[in-house]
Amino acid sequence: MASLIDIRRRLRSVTSTQQITRAMKMVAAAKLRRAQDRVIGARPYSKLITSVLSSVREHAPGLSHPLLAEREEKKVLVVVVAGDRGLCGAFNTNVHRAVVHLLSEHPGWSEVTLLPIGKKAVEHWRRRKYPIAEKSWPDILGSLSAPKATEVARFLSEEFLSERVDAVYVVVNVFRSVISQVVTTQKLLPLSPVSPATEGKPRGDARAAAAAPAAPGEQVDYLYEPSVEAILAWLLPRYLEFMVYRALAESAAAEMGARMTAMDAASKNAGEMIDKLTLSYNRARQARITKELIEIVSGAAALE
Protein backbone atom coordinates (compact mmCIF):
# COMPACT_ATOMS: atom_id res chain seq x y z
CA MET A 1 0.00 0.00 0.00
CA ALA A 2 1.24 3.49 -0.84
CA SER A 3 2.37 5.71 2.02
CA LEU A 4 0.29 8.58 3.33
CA ILE A 5 2.71 11.09 1.81
CA ASP A 6 2.40 9.52 -1.65
CA ILE A 7 -1.39 9.43 -1.47
CA ARG A 8 -1.54 13.01 -0.21
CA ARG A 9 0.78 14.19 -3.00
CA ARG A 10 -1.28 12.43 -5.66
CA LEU A 11 -4.50 13.77 -4.17
CA ARG A 12 -3.20 17.33 -4.43
CA SER A 13 -2.12 16.70 -8.02
CA VAL A 14 -5.52 15.34 -9.09
CA THR A 15 -7.31 18.19 -7.30
CA SER A 16 -5.20 20.75 -9.16
CA THR A 17 -5.92 18.99 -12.44
CA GLN A 18 -9.65 19.06 -11.72
CA GLN A 19 -9.50 22.81 -11.08
CA ILE A 20 -7.77 23.29 -14.44
CA THR A 21 -10.28 21.15 -16.34
CA ARG A 22 -13.20 22.95 -14.72
CA ALA A 23 -11.71 26.32 -15.67
CA MET A 24 -11.15 25.15 -19.25
CA LYS A 25 -14.72 23.91 -19.42
CA MET A 26 -16.03 27.32 -18.34
CA VAL A 27 -13.83 29.13 -20.86
CA ALA A 28 -14.93 26.76 -23.64
CA ALA A 29 -18.59 27.28 -22.68
CA ALA A 30 -18.21 31.07 -22.94
CA LYS A 31 -16.45 30.84 -26.30
CA LEU A 32 -18.97 28.28 -27.52
CA ARG A 33 -21.84 30.70 -26.98
CA ARG A 34 -20.20 33.34 -29.18
CA ALA A 35 -19.19 30.81 -31.82
CA GLN A 36 -22.66 29.26 -31.85
CA ASP A 37 -24.29 32.67 -32.25
CA ARG A 38 -21.96 33.34 -35.18
CA VAL A 39 -22.98 30.10 -36.91
CA ILE A 40 -26.70 30.66 -36.32
CA GLY A 41 -26.45 34.26 -37.47
CA ALA A 42 -24.91 33.18 -40.76
CA ARG A 43 -27.78 30.90 -41.72
CA PRO A 44 -30.21 33.56 -43.03
CA TYR A 45 -27.47 35.01 -45.24
CA SER A 46 -26.63 31.50 -46.45
CA LYS A 47 -30.23 30.85 -47.42
CA LEU A 48 -30.59 34.20 -49.18
CA ILE A 49 -27.40 34.15 -51.23
CA THR A 50 -27.97 30.53 -52.23
CA SER A 51 -31.53 31.35 -53.24
CA VAL A 52 -30.51 34.34 -55.36
CA LEU A 53 -27.63 32.53 -57.02
CA SER A 54 -29.72 29.45 -57.76
CA SER A 55 -32.44 31.69 -59.22
CA VAL A 56 -30.00 33.46 -61.52
CA ARG A 57 -28.56 30.18 -62.78
CA GLU A 58 -32.01 28.63 -63.20
CA HIS A 59 -33.30 31.45 -65.40
CA ALA A 60 -30.05 31.84 -67.30
CA PRO A 61 -28.82 28.28 -67.79
CA GLY A 62 -26.52 29.11 -70.68
CA LEU A 63 -24.26 31.35 -68.62
CA SER A 64 -20.75 30.29 -67.66
CA HIS A 65 -18.13 31.56 -65.26
CA PRO A 66 -14.55 30.47 -64.55
CA LEU A 67 -15.48 29.47 -60.98
CA LEU A 68 -18.08 27.06 -62.40
CA ALA A 69 -15.71 25.38 -64.88
CA GLU A 70 -15.61 21.60 -64.52
CA ARG A 71 -12.24 19.98 -65.25
CA GLU A 72 -10.84 16.50 -64.88
CA GLU A 73 -9.57 16.23 -61.34
CA LYS A 74 -5.85 15.60 -61.45
CA LYS A 75 -4.41 18.42 -59.37
CA VAL A 76 -6.45 18.80 -56.20
CA LEU A 77 -6.16 21.11 -53.22
CA VAL A 78 -7.56 19.80 -49.92
CA VAL A 79 -8.29 22.35 -47.18
CA VAL A 80 -7.84 20.73 -43.75
CA VAL A 81 -9.55 22.66 -40.96
CA ALA A 82 -8.53 21.48 -37.49
CA GLY A 83 -8.30 23.13 -34.09
CA ASP A 84 -5.78 25.52 -32.62
CA ARG A 85 -5.28 23.47 -29.46
CA GLY A 86 -5.68 19.99 -28.08
CA LEU A 87 -7.64 18.73 -25.07
CA CYS A 88 -10.78 18.40 -27.17
CA GLY A 89 -11.14 14.65 -27.46
CA ALA A 90 -10.89 13.14 -30.94
CA PHE A 91 -11.75 16.44 -32.65
CA ASN A 92 -8.44 16.85 -34.50
CA THR A 93 -7.78 13.16 -34.98
CA ASN A 94 -11.12 12.64 -36.75
CA VAL A 95 -10.31 15.40 -39.25
CA HIS A 96 -6.88 13.96 -40.07
CA ARG A 97 -8.36 10.48 -40.41
CA ALA A 98 -11.03 11.82 -42.80
CA VAL A 99 -8.33 13.43 -44.96
CA VAL A 100 -6.45 10.14 -45.25
CA HIS A 101 -9.71 8.38 -46.13
CA LEU A 102 -10.51 11.01 -48.79
CA LEU A 103 -7.12 10.61 -50.44
CA SER A 104 -7.36 6.81 -50.42
CA GLU A 105 -10.74 7.01 -52.15
CA HIS A 106 -9.31 9.00 -55.09
CA PRO A 107 -6.23 7.24 -56.42
CA GLY A 108 -6.68 9.15 -59.69
CA TRP A 109 -5.55 12.38 -58.07
CA SER A 110 -2.01 12.60 -59.39
CA GLU A 111 -1.05 15.78 -57.54
CA VAL A 112 -2.51 16.56 -54.12
CA THR A 113 -1.70 19.67 -52.10
CA LEU A 114 -2.89 20.27 -48.56
CA LEU A 115 -3.85 23.63 -47.11
CA PRO A 116 -3.87 23.26 -43.30
CA ILE A 117 -5.87 25.75 -41.26
CA GLY A 118 -5.45 25.71 -37.50
CA LYS A 119 -2.28 25.07 -35.49
CA LYS A 120 -2.97 21.37 -35.02
CA ALA A 121 -3.48 20.87 -38.76
CA VAL A 122 -0.26 22.72 -39.61
CA GLU A 123 1.77 20.78 -37.01
CA HIS A 124 0.32 17.44 -38.08
CA TRP A 125 0.67 17.69 -41.85
CA ARG A 126 4.09 19.34 -41.91
CA ARG A 127 5.44 16.08 -40.55
CA ARG A 128 3.82 14.04 -43.30
CA LYS A 129 4.87 13.29 -46.88
CA TYR A 130 2.15 15.37 -48.54
CA PRO A 131 3.07 18.74 -50.05
CA ILE A 132 1.77 21.79 -48.21
CA ALA A 133 0.42 24.91 -49.91
CA GLU A 134 2.54 28.05 -49.95
CA LYS A 135 0.19 29.80 -47.56
CA SER A 136 -1.22 28.54 -44.30
CA TRP A 137 -3.36 30.04 -41.56
CA PRO A 138 -2.36 28.41 -38.25
CA ASP A 139 -4.08 30.91 -35.94
CA ILE A 140 -7.13 32.13 -37.86
CA LEU A 141 -9.80 30.36 -35.81
CA GLY A 142 -9.04 32.05 -32.52
CA SER A 143 -10.01 35.45 -33.90
CA LEU A 144 -12.13 34.54 -36.90
CA SER A 145 -13.45 37.41 -38.98
CA ALA A 146 -14.96 37.91 -42.44
CA PRO A 147 -11.79 39.60 -43.85
CA LYS A 148 -9.66 36.61 -42.87
CA ALA A 149 -12.10 34.19 -44.47
CA THR A 150 -12.11 36.39 -47.57
CA GLU A 151 -8.32 36.14 -47.70
CA VAL A 152 -8.51 32.35 -47.68
CA ALA A 153 -11.27 32.34 -50.32
CA ARG A 154 -9.27 34.60 -52.63
CA PHE A 155 -6.25 32.34 -52.36
CA LEU A 156 -8.38 29.33 -53.29
CA SER A 157 -9.94 31.26 -56.16
CA GLU A 158 -6.55 32.29 -57.52
CA GLU A 159 -5.28 28.72 -57.39
CA PHE A 160 -8.34 27.47 -59.27
CA LEU A 161 -8.57 30.24 -61.85
CA SER A 162 -4.88 29.95 -62.69
CA GLU A 163 -5.49 26.21 -63.23
CA ARG A 164 -2.82 25.26 -60.72
CA VAL A 165 -5.53 23.05 -59.24
CA ASP A 166 -8.54 21.41 -60.87
CA ALA A 167 -10.69 21.15 -57.74
CA VAL A 168 -10.73 22.26 -54.11
CA TYR A 169 -12.15 20.18 -51.25
CA VAL A 170 -12.53 21.06 -47.58
CA VAL A 171 -12.53 18.62 -44.64
CA VAL A 172 -14.04 20.21 -41.56
CA ASN A 173 -15.92 19.42 -38.36
CA VAL A 174 -19.49 20.70 -38.62
CA PHE A 175 -21.18 21.83 -35.41
CA ARG A 176 -24.39 19.96 -34.62
CA SER A 177 -24.61 20.30 -30.85
CA VAL A 178 -22.35 20.50 -27.82
CA ILE A 179 -21.87 16.72 -27.85
CA SER A 180 -22.05 16.18 -31.61
CA GLN A 181 -19.54 17.29 -34.23
CA VAL A 182 -19.68 15.66 -37.65
CA VAL A 183 -16.63 15.52 -39.93
CA THR A 184 -17.76 16.59 -43.40
CA THR A 185 -16.00 16.62 -46.76
CA GLN A 186 -17.31 19.26 -49.13
CA LYS A 187 -16.31 20.31 -52.63
CA LEU A 188 -15.64 24.05 -52.76
CA LEU A 189 -14.46 24.53 -56.33
CA PRO A 190 -15.78 24.41 -58.94
CA LEU A 191 -18.85 25.99 -57.39
CA SER A 192 -22.17 24.19 -57.61
CA PRO A 193 -24.76 26.15 -55.61
CA VAL A 194 -27.95 24.23 -54.86
CA SER A 195 -31.23 25.85 -54.06
CA PRO A 196 -32.56 25.06 -50.56
CA ALA A 197 -35.31 22.48 -50.29
CA THR A 198 -37.70 25.05 -48.87
CA GLU A 199 -37.09 27.39 -51.75
CA GLY A 200 -40.22 28.98 -53.16
CA LYS A 201 -40.40 31.60 -55.86
CA PRO A 202 -37.15 33.42 -56.62
CA ARG A 203 -36.70 36.34 -54.28
CA GLY A 204 -35.97 39.85 -55.41
CA ASP A 205 -32.56 41.26 -54.56
CA ALA A 206 -30.49 44.34 -55.29
CA ARG A 207 -29.57 44.31 -58.97
CA ALA A 208 -32.32 41.76 -59.76
CA ALA A 209 -36.00 42.53 -60.14
CA ALA A 210 -38.75 40.05 -60.87
CA ALA A 211 -41.64 40.72 -63.19
CA ALA A 212 -45.28 40.37 -62.14
CA PRO A 213 -46.28 36.93 -60.82
CA ALA A 214 -47.12 34.49 -63.55
CA ALA A 215 -49.94 32.01 -63.71
CA PRO A 216 -49.17 28.39 -62.79
CA GLY A 217 -47.18 26.67 -65.53
CA GLU A 218 -46.32 29.91 -67.27
CA GLN A 219 -42.64 30.69 -67.92
CA VAL A 220 -41.42 33.74 -66.01
CA ASP A 221 -39.18 36.27 -67.72
CA TYR A 222 -36.83 38.22 -65.49
CA LEU A 223 -35.23 41.57 -66.10
CA TYR A 224 -31.69 41.76 -64.74
CA GLU A 225 -29.88 45.00 -64.06
CA PRO A 226 -27.19 45.67 -65.10
CA SER A 227 -26.92 42.19 -66.70
CA VAL A 228 -27.04 38.52 -65.81
CA GLU A 229 -23.31 38.20 -66.43
CA ALA A 230 -22.52 41.08 -64.08
CA ILE A 231 -24.76 39.68 -61.33
CA LEU A 232 -23.23 36.23 -61.63
CA ALA A 233 -19.69 37.65 -61.65
CA TRP A 234 -20.47 39.54 -58.45
CA LEU A 235 -22.37 36.76 -56.68
CA LEU A 236 -20.01 33.82 -57.23
CA PRO A 237 -16.95 35.25 -55.42
CA ARG A 238 -19.22 36.36 -52.56
CA TYR A 239 -20.69 32.87 -52.42
CA LEU A 240 -17.23 31.28 -52.23
CA GLU A 241 -16.16 33.71 -49.50
CA PHE A 242 -19.23 32.89 -47.48
CA MET A 243 -18.75 29.13 -47.88
CA VAL A 244 -15.21 29.46 -46.53
CA TYR A 245 -16.36 31.70 -43.67
CA ARG A 246 -19.14 29.34 -42.70
CA ALA A 247 -16.81 26.30 -42.76
CA LEU A 248 -14.36 28.08 -40.45
CA ALA A 249 -17.16 29.26 -38.15
CA GLU A 250 -18.57 25.73 -37.95
CA SER A 251 -15.13 24.37 -37.06
CA ALA A 252 -14.58 27.01 -34.38
CA ALA A 253 -17.93 26.22 -32.74
CA ALA A 254 -17.36 22.47 -33.03
CA GLU A 255 -13.93 22.78 -31.40
CA MET A 256 -15.35 24.64 -28.41
CA GLY A 257 -18.16 22.10 -28.08
CA ALA A 258 -15.70 19.19 -28.22
CA ARG A 259 -13.41 20.83 -25.66
CA MET A 260 -16.30 21.58 -23.33
CA THR A 261 -17.45 17.95 -23.51
CA ALA A 262 -13.92 16.61 -23.03
CA MET A 263 -13.20 18.87 -20.06
CA ASP A 264 -16.53 17.98 -18.45
CA ALA A 265 -15.68 14.28 -18.73
CA ALA A 266 -12.17 14.93 -17.41
CA SER A 267 -13.57 16.83 -14.42
CA LYS A 268 -15.94 13.97 -13.61
CA ASN A 269 -13.14 11.41 -13.89
CA ALA A 270 -10.95 13.55 -11.65
CA GLY A 271 -13.78 13.73 -9.11
CA GLU A 272 -14.09 9.94 -9.08
CA MET A 273 -10.33 9.58 -8.66
CA ILE A 274 -10.36 12.09 -5.79
CA ASP A 275 -13.05 10.05 -4.05
CA LYS A 276 -11.01 6.85 -4.44
CA LEU A 277 -7.80 8.51 -3.28
CA THR A 278 -9.59 10.05 -0.30
CA LEU A 279 -10.92 6.65 0.67
CA SER A 280 -7.46 5.10 0.29
CA TYR A 281 -5.95 7.93 2.34
CA ASN A 282 -8.48 7.47 5.14
CA ARG A 283 -7.91 3.72 5.20
CA ALA A 284 -4.13 4.13 5.28
CA ARG A 285 -4.41 6.76 8.02
CA GLN A 286 -6.74 4.56 10.03
CA ALA A 287 -4.38 1.61 9.63
CA ARG A 288 -1.48 3.75 10.77
CA ILE A 289 -3.36 4.98 13.85
CA THR A 290 -4.43 1.43 14.68
CA LYS A 291 -0.84 0.24 14.36
CA GLU A 292 0.39 3.01 16.66
CA LEU A 293 -2.29 2.19 19.23
CA ILE A 294 -1.32 -1.48 19.14
CA GLU A 295 2.33 -0.55 19.66
CA ILE A 296 1.44 1.70 22.63
CA VAL A 297 -0.74 -0.95 24.22
CA SER A 298 1.91 -3.63 23.65
CA GLY A 299 4.60 -1.39 25.16
CA ALA A 300 2.44 -0.64 28.21
CA ALA A 301 1.71 -4.32 28.68
CA ALA A 302 5.40 -5.14 28.54
CA LEU A 303 6.16 -2.69 31.35
CA GLU A 304 3.66 -4.29 33.72
N, C-alpha and C positions, 0 to 999 in steps of 0.2 A: 504493500500500500504506500502511496506517495506521502511524503511528510507534510505537516501542516504548512510549512513555509512554501513548498512547491504548489500546494493547492491554493493557498492565498495569493500567490503570484499569478497563477493562471486565472484565478477568479477576477483579479483586477484587470488583467489583459482582456478577457472576454467582455467585461463590463465597459471598458474603454471602446472596444470594437462596436458594441451595441450602441453606444452614444454616437459614434461616427455614422453608423448605418441609419440610425433614426434621423440624424441631421441631414444626411444625403437624401433620404426619402422626402423630407419636408421641402428641401430645395427643389428636387425633381417635381414634386407636386405643384409648387408655385410656377415653375417654368412650363410645366405641362398645361396649366390653365391658359397661359398666354399663347403657347404654340397651338393648342386646340382651338382657341378663338380665331387664330390666324387661318387655320385650315377651314373652319366653318365659314368664316367671312369671305373666303375665296370662292365658295361654291356658286353663289348667284352670278358672279362675273364669269365663271366657267360655263354655266348654262347659257348665258347671254351670248358670249363670243362664239361658242360652238353653234348655237342656233343661227346666228347671223351668217357665219361662214358656211354652214351647211346649206342655208337658203340661197346664198350667192352661187354656190357650186351647182345646186339643183336646178336653178333657172338659167344657168349659163354653163351647160355641161361641156361645151367645146373649148373652154378656156384652159390654159396651161400656165404653169409657173415653175421656175427652177426648183423650188422647195417641194414640189409635187412630183418631180421626175423620178420614175421608177427605173432602176438599173440593176443589172445582175450583181448580187452581193458577193464580192470578192474581198474588197477592203472594207473592214467593218470597225467602227469605233464603239466601244462599250463603256458607258458611264456607270461607275460603281459608286453608289452613295452609301457610305457607312457612317458610324458615329465619330465624334471627336474624342470620346473617352470610353473606358471599359466600365466594369461593374454594372452591366446592364444585361446579364444573362447571356443568351445565345444570339443577341441582336446582331452583332457584327459577324459572327461565325455563319449565321444563316445566309447573309448577303454574299459572303465569299463562296460559300458552297453553291449558291444559285448561279454565280458567275461561272464556276467550273462546270456545272451541269449545262449551262447555256452553250459554252464553247464545245463541249463534247457532243452536243446535239447537232452541231453545224460543222462537220468536217470539211465542207466545201469552202469555208472561209479561209482563204489563203494568207491573208494578212490581217491580223487582229491587233488593235491598239486599245489600251485601257486608259480611261480618264478617271482617276480616283478622286473622290470628293469626300472630305472628312479625314481627320488625322489617322484614324485606324485603317482606313482604306489605303492611304498613301504609304503608311508603314508596312502594311501587309504585302501589297503588290510590288513594292520596290525590291523586295527580297525574292521575287519570283522571276521566272524566265520570260514573262510576257513584256513586250515593249510598252512603255508608258508615254502618254502624250506629252508634248512640250510644256503645256500649262497644267497646273493642278491647283486645287483650292482646298488646302488642308484644314482651314479654320473658318469656313464660310458659314457653317451651320449655327455657330454660337451667337452670331449677330447677323442673322439672315435678313436681307432687305431686297426690294425689287431691283435696284441698280446692280447688285451683285448677281442676281439670277439672270438679268439681262446680259451681263458680261459673259456668263457661261453660255447662254443661248447664242450670242453673236459668234463666239468661238466655234460652236458646233455648226452654225450656219456657214461660216467661212470654210470650214473643213469640207462640208458637203458640196457647196457651190463650186469650190475649186476642184472638185472631183478627187480630192485626196482620199476620201472615203465614199463608199457607195451606200452606206446605211449607218444609222446611229441607233443604238439600243440603250436603255437605262434599266439598271437593276436596283431596286429601292424597296425599303420597308414601308408599307402603306399603313397608316394609322386607322384602326378599326375601333378599338376601345383601349382602356388602360391595360387590360390583360391580353389583348389580341393585336398583334402586328403581323401582317401578311406580306411576305416577300413577293414582289411582283416584277415581271420583266415586260417592258413596254417598248414598242418601236417609236422613236421620236422622229426620225427622218428616213425616207421622205414622209411628209405629213399626209395624214389620211383622216381628217376630221369627220366624226360621225354625229349625226343629229341625235339628241337625247330621245329616249323612248317616249317621254311625255310631251314631245314636241307637237305643237298644234300648227296653226298657220304661221308663216314667216312673220317675224316681228319687224316693225320699222326701227331704223337706227339712223344715226347721223350719217349722211352721205347716201342713204338708201331710203327711198320712199315707195310705198306700195300703192297700187291703184285701188279703185273701189272694189269691195268684195265681189267675188264672182259667184255665179250660181253653181250648185254641186255638179261636178264633172266638167266644168268649163275651165279651159286653160287660162291661167292668169299671166298677164304681161306686166312686167315691172319696169319702171323707169329708174335708172341708176345715174347718180350724179356724184362726181364728174363722169365716171365710166366704170364699167364692170372690172376692167383691167386694173384701174387705179385702186378700186376698193379691195380687190383681191391682193394686190401688191402691198397694201397697207395692213390688211388683216392677218395675212399669213405670218409675217415676222412677229406680230403681237401675240398670235396664237402660240407660236413656238416659245416665246419668252414666258408666257403664262404657264405652259406645260412644264417648263423647267422649274419655274418658281413653285408651282404646286407640288412637284415631286420632292423638292428640297424641304418644303414646309411639312409635307407628310412625314418625311424621314425624321425631321427635328421633333415633331410631336410623338412619333413612334419611339424614338430613342428615350425621351423623357418618361413615357409610359412604361417602357421595358425596365428602365432604371428604378422607377418607383416600385414596380412589382418585385424586382430583384432585391432591393433594399428592405422592403417589407418582409420578404421571406427570410432574409439574412437576420433581421432584427428578431423575428420569431425564433429562429434557430438559436440565436445567441441567448435569448431568454430561457429556452429549454436547457441549454448547456449550463447557464448560471444556476438554474434550479438543481441540476444534477451535481454540479461542483459544490454548491452550498450544502446539499445533503451529505456528500462525501466529506466535506470539511467538518460538519457537525459530528459525523460518525467518528472521524479520526480524533477529533477533540475529546469526544466522550470516551473513546478508548484510552486516550492518553490520561485523562483524569482518573478513570477507573484503575489504570495501571499504577498511577501515583498513589492512589488510596490504598491499593493492595500492598504496595511497598511500605507505606507508613504503618499500616496495621501489622504487617509481618515484622517490621522493625520493633514496634512496641511490644509485640508478643515475645520477641527474642530477649528483650530486656527484663521480662518478668521472671 
